[in-house]
Amino acid sequence: MYKQMRLYCNLTLALAWRDVRIRYQLSILGLYWAIINPLLMAIIWSFVFSYIFRAKGLDGIPYVVFLFCGLTYWNLFSNSLNSAATSLTGNAMLLSKVYFPRVILPLSAVIARSVDFLFSVLVLVILFWYYDISPVLNVGVIIPLLIIQLIYTIGWAFIVSSLNVLYRDVAQLLNILLMFWLYLSPIFYVLEQVPEKVRDFFAFNTIGVLVDMQRNNILVGEPVDWGLIIISFLISIGVLAAGYLVFRWLEPLFAEVM
């Protein structure tokens, strides 16, 4: 059993690295796109929301830093789901030749996008240096929140990857859903700017809550709401369990449609 688990762990990492390599090896700038894309997105959206719509972030924090920090965590979630959605259909030939647990493919997609996340963190560090900002590195808060986010992300990755095998429209609809989800999450704004009438409903937007807490804690050391963290953890565990069950339930149908 130990050897089998070790083999599958190595296979998961190998597939994740293959995903990263294929994604960037044929481009001129290679892995630099992992830095350029989110940075350009943050600069453009920062101009639009701060200068045109007069959006405000956290007091004392340049809006571009506020926005890029939120996008760094959000992109880990959204890019992982986009990659996971086609992780099975894009590896149909591999699935027909070699047996291995199919859940490895969406899991490796999430791990591969974590590499992009690390490059974005590097850019964030450069922004901290440029704007002379001292981040609050509370490891006891940052690491647990990131783990909860990954649990939540993997659960959704199982769901979208399995559904996309049966219904290829899922990958297209996912882009629309994620864009809608983005604007309903406190990425461009802080949660306090949401009207009190609907603010309680935002507690059920787990990824929005996690991004908001991680960003605010890093930038200004805002204390986290441990009640919300517990709720987010329970929801994430529920999504992970539901995602795995959906994946295993639909798995016997994969061979019929691929």
ROBA-495409 format. One line per field, with one value per residue: residue in three letters; x, z, y of N, C-alpha, C in turn. Coordinates in steps of 0.2 Angstrom, whole numbers, plus 5000, padded with zeros to 4 digits. Example, Ala and Ser with C-alpha at 12.3 -4.5 7.8 and 13.67 -1.06 7.14 Angstrom:
BEGIN
residuo <- c(Ala/Ser)
n.xx <- c(5066/5064)
n.zz <- c(5039/5035)
n.yy <- c(4972/4989)
ca.xx <- c(5062/5068)
ca.zz <- c(5039/5036)
ca.yy <- c(4978/4995)
c.xx <- c(5066/5064)
c.zz <- c(5039/5039)
c.yy <- c(4984/5000)
END
This chain:
BEGIN
residuo <- c(Met/Tyr/Lys/Gln/Met/Arg/Leu/Tyr/Cys/Asn/Leu/Thr/Leu/Ala/Leu/Ala/Trp/Arg/Asp/Val/Arg/Ile/Arg/Tyr/Gln/Leu/Ser/Ile/Leu/Gly/Leu/Tyr/Trp/Ala/Ile/Ile/Asn/Pro/Leu/Leu/Met/Ala/Ile/Ile/Trp/Ser/Phe/Val/Phe/Ser/Tyr/Ile/Phe/Arg/Ala/Lys/Gly/Leu/Asp/Gly/Ile/Pro/Tyr/Val/Val/Phe/Leu/Phe/Cys/Gly/Leu/Thr/Tyr/Trp/Asn/Leu/Phe/Ser/Asn/Ser/Leu/Asn/Ser/Ala/Ala/Thr/Ser/Leu/Thr/Gly/Asn/Ala/Met/Leu/Leu/Ser/Lys/Val/Tyr/Phe/Pro/Arg/Val/Ile/Leu/Pro/Leu/Ser/Ala/Val/Ile/Ala/Arg/Ser/Val/Asp/Phe/Leu/Phe/Ser/Val/Leu/Val/Leu/Val/Ile/Leu/Phe/Trp/Tyr/Tyr/Asp/Ile/Ser/Pro/Val/Leu/Asn/Val/Gly/Val/Ile/Ile/Pro/Leu/Leu/Ile/Ile/Gln/Leu/Ile/Tyr/Thr/Ile/Gly/Trp/Ala/Phe/Ile/Val/Ser/Ser/Leu/Asn/Val/Leu/Tyr/Arg/Asp/Val/Ala/Gln/Leu/Leu/Asn/Ile/Leu/Leu/Met/Phe/Trp/Leu/Tyr/Leu/Ser/Pro/Ile/Phe/Tyr/Val/Leu/Glu/Gln/Val/Pro/Glu/Lys/Val/Arg/Asp/Phe/Phe/Ala/Phe/Asn/Thr/Ile/Gly/Val/Leu/Val/Asp/Met/Gln/Arg/Asn/Asn/Ile/Leu/Val/Gly/Glu/Pro/Val/Asp/Trp/Gly/Leu/Ile/Ile/Ile/Ser/Phe/Leu/Ile/Ser/Ile/Gly/Val/Leu/Ala/Ala/Gly/Tyr/Leu/Val/Phe/Arg/Trp/Leu/Glu/Pro/Leu/Phe/Ala/Glu/Val/Met)
n.xx <- c(5004/5010/5020/5012/5005/5015/5020/5009/5009/5021/5018/5007/5014/5023/5014/5009/5020/5022/5011/5014/5026/5021/5012/5020/5032/5032/5031/5038/5041/5040/5039/5038/5026/5017/5020/5018/5004/4995/5000/4998/4984/4981/4986/4978/4965/4966/4968/4955/4946/4950/4953/4942/4930/4932/4935/4939/4951/4960/4964/4978/4985/4991/4980/4983/4991/4983/4973/4980/4985/4973/4969/4979/4976/4963/4965/4972/4962/4952/4960/4964/4952/4948/4959/4957/4945/4947/4956/4954/4947/4957/4967/4963/4969/4980/4973/4967/4977/4985/4983/4978/4973/4959/4957/4969/4972/4963/4968/4982/4981/4977/4989/4998/4994/4997/5010/5010/5004/5014/5023/5016/5015/5029/5029/5021/5028/5038/5031/5027/5040/5043/5033/5036/5030/5026/5023/5011/5016/5009/5011/5003/4991/4990/4994/4985/4973/4976/4977/4964/4958/4964/4959/4945/4946/4951/4940/4930/4937/4936/4923/4920/4928/4924/4911/4913/4917/4906/4897/4902/4900/4902/4915/4915/4904/4909/4919/4910/4903/4914/4918/4906/4906/4918/4915/4906/4913/4923/4935/4938/4935/4932/4925/4917/4912/4901/4883/4875/4863/4864/4876/4878/4875/4886/4895/4893/4899/4912/4925/4927/4926/4938/4948/4947/4950/4963/4970/4968/4973/4987/4990/4987/4987/4974/4963/4957/4942/4938/4927/4921/4931/4930/4918/4920/4930/4922/4913/4922/4927/4915/4913/4924/4922/4909/4913/4922/4914/4905/4914/4918/4906/4902/4913/4913/4907/4915/4923/4914/4912/4923)
n.zz <- c(5000/5004/4994/4983/4986/4986/4973/4966/4971/4966/4952/4952/4954/4943/4932/4935/4933/4920/4915/4918/4910/4897/4895/4895/4887/4873/4871/4869/4880/4890/4907/4911/4908/4918/4927/4920/4915/4927/4932/4922/4921/4934/4934/4923/4928/4940/4936/4929/4939/4950/4945/4936/4941/4954/4965/4981/4991/5005/5018/5016/5008/4992/4978/4967/4973/4983/4975/4967/4976/4980/4968/4966/4975/4971/4957/4959/4962/4952/4940/4943/4942/4929/4922/4928/4922/4909/4911/4911/4898/4890/4891/4886/4878/4886/4897/4891/4889/4900/4917/4931/4946/4942/4948/4950/4939/4939/4952/4949/4940/4949/4957/4947/4944/4956/4955/4946/4955/4965/4957/4956/4969/4970/4962/4970/4981/4976/4973/4986/4990/4981/4984/4997/5008/5022/5024/5034/5041/5046/5050/5056/5053/5039/5032/5037/5031/5017/5015/5018/5007/4996/4998/4996/4983/4976/4978/4970/4958/4956/4953/4942/4932/4931/4927/4915/4906/4903/4898/4887/4887/4899/4902/4895/4900/4913/4913/4911/4923/4933/4930/4934/4947/4952/4952/4962/4973/4986/4979/4971/4980/4998/5010/5019/5012/5006/5006/5022/5022/5013/5017/5025/5017/5010/5018/5014/5002/5000/4994/4992/5005/5010/5002/5005/5019/5019/5011/5018/5030/5027/5021/5031/5043/5048/5060/5060/5058/5067/5068/5055/5048/5053/5048/5034/5033/5036/5026/5015/5017/5015/5002/4996/4999/4993/4980/4977/4979/4968/4957/4958/4956/4943/4936/4931/4919/4911/4901/4891/4884/4880)
n.yy <- c(4994/5006/5008/5009/5021/5030/5029/5034/5047/5052/5051/5060/5072/5072/5073/5085/5093/5091/5097/5111/5112/5110/5120/5132/5130/5131/5145/5161/5169/5160/5154/5167/5172/5168/5178/5190/5190/5190/5202/5212/5212/5216/5229/5235/5233/5240/5253/5255/5253/5261/5274/5277/5272/5275/5266/5260/5253/5246/5257/5267/5258/5256/5255/5246/5237/5232/5226/5217/5208/5202/5196/5187/5177/5174/5170/5158/5150/5151/5148/5135/5128/5130/5124/5111/5107/5103/5093/5079/5076/5081/5072/5060/5050/5045/5040/5029/5020/5018/5012/5021/5030/5040/5052/5058/5067/5079/5083/5085/5096/5106/5107/5111/5124/5130/5133/5144/5152/5154/5161/5173/5177/5181/5192/5200/5202/5210/5221/5225/5229/5240/5249/5251/5244/5235/5219/5209/5195/5183/5167/5157/5160/5163/5151/5140/5146/5146/5132/5128/5135/5127/5115/5117/5121/5110/5101/5107/5106/5092/5090/5099/5093/5080/5082/5089/5079/5072/5082/5093/5106/5112/5117/5128/5135/5137/5147/5159/5157/5159/5172/5179/5175/5181/5195/5195/5192/5199/5205/5217/5226/5229/5219/5226/5236/5231/5232/5231/5224/5213/5208/5197/5186/5184/5177/5164/5163/5155/5156/5169/5174/5168/5174/5187/5188/5183/5192/5204/5202/5200/5212/5223/5217/5213/5207/5190/5182/5169/5162/5163/5156/5143/5140/5141/5131/5119/5120/5119/5106/5099/5102/5096/5082/5080/5083/5072/5061/5063/5063/5049/5043/5046/5041/5028/5030/5037/5030/5027/5038/5044)
ca.xx <- c(5000/5014/5023/5007/5003/5021/5020/5003/5011/5026/5014/5003/5019/5025/5009/5008/5026/5021/5006/5017/5030/5018/5009/5024/5038/5032/5030/5044/5043/5039/5036/5037/5019/5014/5020/5015/4997/4991/5002/4995/4977/4980/4987/4973/4959/4967/4966/4948/4942/4952/4952/4936/4924/4933/4934/4944/4953/4962/4967/4985/4988/4990/4975/4986/4994/4977/4970/4985/4985/4967/4969/4984/4973/4958/4968/4974/4956/4949/4964/4964/4946/4949/4963/4954/4939/4949/4961/4952/4946/4963/4971/4960/4974/4983/4968/4965/4983/4988/4978/4979/4967/4958/4957/4975/4972/4962/4973/4988/4980/4977/4996/5002/4992/5000/5016/5008/5002/5020/5026/5012/5018/5035/5028/5018/5034/5042/5026/5028/5046/5042/5028/5038/5025/5029/5017/5011/5017/5006/5011/4998/4984/4991/4995/4978/4968/4978/4976/4957/4957/4966/4954/4939/4947/4951/4933/4927/4940/4933/4916/4920/4932/4920/4905/4915/4918/4899/4894/4908/4898/4904/4921/4913/4900/4914/4922/4905/4902/4919/4917/4901/4908/4923/4912/4902/4918/4927/4942/4939/4932/4932/4918/4914/4908/4895/4877/4873/4857/4866/4883/4878/4875/4893/4898/4892/4904/4918/4931/4927/4928/4945/4952/4946/4953/4970/4973/4967/4978/4994/4992/4986/4986/4967/4962/4953/4936/4939/4920/4920/4936/4928/4912/4924/4933/4917/4910/4927/4927/4909/4914/4929/4918/4904/4917/4925/4908/4902/4919/4918/4899/4902/4919/4912/4904/4920/4925/4909/4911/4930)
ca.zz <- c(5000/5004/4988/4978/4987/4984/4966/4964/4973/4961/4946/4952/4953/4937/4928/4936/4930/4913/4913/4918/4905/4891/4895/4894/4884/4866/4871/4869/4887/4895/4913/4913/4907/4924/4931/4916/4915/4933/4934/4918/4923/4940/4932/4920/4932/4945/4933/4928/4945/4955/4942/4933/4946/4961/4970/4986/4995/5012/5019/5017/5004/4985/4975/4963/4978/4986/4969/4965/4982/4980/4962/4967/4978/4967/4951/4961/4962/4945/4935/4944/4940/4921/4920/4930/4918/4904/4913/4909/4891/4887/4892/4884/4875/4892/4900/4887/4888/4907/4922/4937/4948/4938/4952/4950/4934/4942/4957/4946/4937/4954/4959/4942/4944/4962/4952/4944/4961/4968/4954/4957/4976/4969/4960/4975/4985/4972/4974/4993/4990/4977/4987/5004/5012/5026/5025/5040/5039/5052/5047/5059/5049/5031/5030/5037/5026/5011/5015/5017/5000/4992/4999/4993/4976/4974/4978/4964/4953/4955/4951/4935/4928/4929/4923/4908/4902/4900/4895/4886/4888/4906/4902/4892/4905/4919/4912/4913/4930/4937/4930/4938/4954/4953/4954/4968/4978/4988/4976/4969/4986/5004/5012/5023/5007/5004/5011/5027/5021/5010/5019/5029/5012/5008/5022/5011/4997/5004/4991/4993/5012/5011/4998/5009/5025/5017/5009/5023/5035/5025/5020/5036/5049/5051/5064/5056/5061/5067/5067/5048/5046/5054/5043/5028/5033/5036/5019/5010/5018/5012/4994/4994/5000/4988/4973/4976/4977/4961/4953/4958/4954/4936/4933/4926/4912/4907/4896/4886/4880/4878)
ca.yy <- c(5000/5012/5009/5011/5028/5034/5029/5038/5053/5054/5052/5066/5078/5072/5076/5093/5097/5091/5102/5117/5113/5111/5127/5137/5128/5134/5152/5165/5171/5154/5155/5174/5173/5167/5184/5195/5190/5193/5209/5217/5212/5220/5236/5238/5234/5245/5260/5256/5254/5266/5281/5278/5270/5278/5261/5261/5247/5247/5263/5267/5253/5258/5251/5241/5232/5229/5222/5211/5203/5198/5192/5182/5171/5172/5166/5151/5146/5151/5145/5128/5125/5130/5118/5104/5106/5099/5088/5072/5076/5083/5066/5054/5045/5043/5036/5023/5016/5016/5013/5025/5033/5046/5058/5061/5072/5086/5085/5088/5102/5111/5108/5114/5131/5132/5135/5151/5156/5156/5167/5179/5179/5184/5199/5203/5204/5216/5227/5227/5233/5246/5254/5252/5241/5229/5214/5205/5187/5178/5161/5154/5162/5162/5144/5137/5149/5143/5125/5128/5137/5122/5109/5120/5121/5103/5098/5109/5103/5085/5091/5101/5089/5074/5084/5091/5073/5070/5088/5097/5113/5114/5121/5135/5139/5138/5154/5163/5157/5162/5179/5181/5174/5186/5201/5194/5191/5205/5206/5224/5230/5226/5216/5232/5241/5228/5234/5227/5219/5207/5206/5190/5181/5184/5172/5158/5163/5153/5158/5176/5175/5166/5179/5194/5187/5182/5199/5210/5200/5201/5219/5227/5213/5213/5200/5186/5180/5162/5159/5162/5151/5137/5139/5140/5124/5114/5120/5116/5098/5096/5102/5090/5075/5080/5082/5066/5056/5064/5060/5042/5041/5047/5038/5022/5033/5040/5026/5027/5045/5046)
c.xx <- c(5004/5017/5018/5005/5009/5022/5015/5005/5016/5023/5010/5008/5021/5020/5008/5014/5025/5016/5010/5022/5027/5015/5014/5030/5038/5031/5037/5046/5042/5036/5035/5030/5015/5015/5017/5008/4994/4993/4998/4987/4976/4981/4981/4966/4960/4966/4959/4944/4944/4951/4946/4930/4926/4933/4940/4945/4954/4965/4975/4989/4986/4985/4978/4988/4988/4973/4974/4985/4979/4967/4974/4980/4967/4960/4970/4968/4953/4954/4965/4958/4946/4953/4960/4949/4941/4954/4960/4951/4952/4968/4968/4964/4978/4979/4966/4971/4986/4983/4981/4973/4965/4958/4963/4975/4970/4966/4979/4987/4980/4985/4999/5000/4995/5007/5015/5007/5009/5024/5023/5014/5024/5034/5025/5023/5038/5037/5027/5035/5046/5038/5030/5033/5028/5023/5017/5011/5016/5005/5005/4991/4985/4991/4988/4973/4970/4976/4968/4955/4958/4961/4947/4940/4947/4944/4929/4930/4938/4927/4916/4923/4928/4914/4907/4916/4911/4896/4900/4906/4901/4910/4920/4909/4904/4917/4917/4904/4907/4919/4912/4903/4913/4920/4908/4906/4921/4934/4943/4937/4933/4925/4914/4910/4902/4889/4876/4868/4859/4873/4883/4878/4882/4897/4898/4896/4911/4925/4932/4929/4936/4950/4953/4950/4961/4973/4973/4972/4985/4995/4992/4986/4979/4966/4957/4947/4936/4932/4919/4925/4934/4922/4915/4927/4928/4914/4915/4927/4921/4910/4918/4925/4913/4908/4919/4920/4906/4907/4918/4911/4899/4908/4918/4909/4909/4922/4920/4909/4918/4933)
c.zz <- c(5000/4998/4983/4979/4985/4976/4963/4965/4968/4954/4946/4951/4946/4932/4929/4933/4923/4911/4913/4912/4898/4890/4893/4889/4877/4866/4872/4876/4892/4901/4915/4912/4914/4929/4927/4916/4921/4934/4929/4919/4929/4938/4928/4924/4938/4942/4932/4934/4950/4952/4939/4938/4953/4966/4975/4989/5002/5012/5020/5012/4996/4982/4971/4967/4981/4981/4968/4970/4981/4974/4962/4970/4974/4960/4953/4960/4955/4940/4936/4941/4932/4919/4922/4925/4912/4905/4911/4901/4887/4887/4891/4882/4881/4896/4897/4887/4895/4912/4928/4939/4944/4941/4952/4945/4936/4947/4954/4943/4943/4956/4954/4942/4951/4960/4950/4950/4965/4964/4955/4964/4975/4967/4965/4980/4982/4973/4981/4993/4987/4981/4995/5009/5016/5027/5032/5039/5045/5049/5050/5056/5042/5029/5031/5032/5019/5010/5014/5010/4995/4992/4996/4985/4973/4974/4972/4958/4951/4951/4943/4930/4926/4925/4916/4903/4899/4896/4894/4886/4895/4906/4900/4897/4912/4919/4914/4920/4935/4936/4934/4946/4956/4956/4960/4974/4980/4985/4974/4975/4992/5006/5016/5018/5005/5009/5016/5026/5018/5012/5022/5023/5009/5012/5019/5004/4999/5001/4992/5000/5013/5008/5002/5015/5024/5015/5014/5029/5033/5024/5026/5043/5052/5054/5060/5061/5061/5066/5059/5045/5047/5049/5036/5027/5032/5029/5014/5011/5015/5004/4992/4994/4994/4981/4972/4975/4970/4956/4952/4955/4946/4932/4929/4919/4908/4900/4890/4882/4878/4874)
c.yy <- c(5006/5013/5011/5019/5032/5034/5034/5046/5056/5055/5058/5072/5078/5074/5083/5096/5096/5096/5109/5118/5114/5117/5132/5136/5131/5141/5155/5167/5166/5156/5162/5176/5172/5173/5190/5196/5193/5200/5214/5217/5216/5228/5239/5239/5239/5252/5261/5257/5259/5273/5282/5277/5272/5272/5262/5254/5248/5253/5262/5262/5255/5253/5245/5235/5228/5224/5216/5206/5199/5194/5186/5176/5169/5168/5159/5147/5145/5147/5137/5125/5125/5125/5111/5102/5101/5094/5081/5072/5077/5077/5060/5048/5041/5038/5029/5018/5014/5017/5017/5028/5040/5053/5062/5067/5079/5088/5088/5094/5108/5112/5112/5122/5134/5135/5143/5155/5158/5161/5173/5182/5183/5191/5203/5206/5210/5222/5230/5231/5239/5251/5254/5250/5235/5224/5211/5198/5183/5171/5156/5155/5161/5155/5140/5139/5146/5136/5124/5129/5131/5116/5111/5119/5114/5099/5101/5107/5096/5086/5093/5097/5083/5076/5086/5085/5071/5076/5093/5105/5116/5118/5128/5139/5141/5145/5159/5163/5160/5169/5182/5181/5179/5192/5201/5192/5198/5205/5213/5228/5226/5224/5222/5236/5238/5230/5229/5222/5213/5204/5199/5185/5180/5178/5165/5157/5162/5156/5165/5178/5174/5171/5185/5193/5186/5189/5204/5208/5201/5208/5224/5224/5213/5207/5196/5184/5172/5158/5157/5157/5144/5135/5137/5133/5119/5114/5117/5108/5095/5096/5097/5083/5075/5079/5075/5060/5057/5062/5052/5039/5041/5043/5032/5024/5036/5036/5026/5033/5047/5041)
END
